[in-house]
Amino acid sequence: MSLVKVDSQRRIYIPKGIAFKAAKAIIVPYGGSFLLIPVPEKVVEIDVKASVHELKRKAEERAREEVASRVEKHMRG
């Protein structure tokens, strides 16, 4: 975990010690926090039968589960 500063133009600088290779990212509100998700340069298109709404719901659910798991591991030390 790293503490970062937000400048007057609301920019966040990611420390070099954090492996983050993307040029773009998605910021997702998560309760009182935010998730920062890197966007790959090359997007792979696939044919999916689920609706966009359902895919977003599943992605948010999965992201919450992952964050909860990581926080739990971090708290255990």
Buried (B, 14 or more C-beta within 10 A) or exposed (E): EEEEEEEEEEEEEEEEEEEEEEEEBEEBEEEEEEBEEEEEEEEEEEEEEEEEEEEEEEEBEEBBEEBEEEEEEEEEE
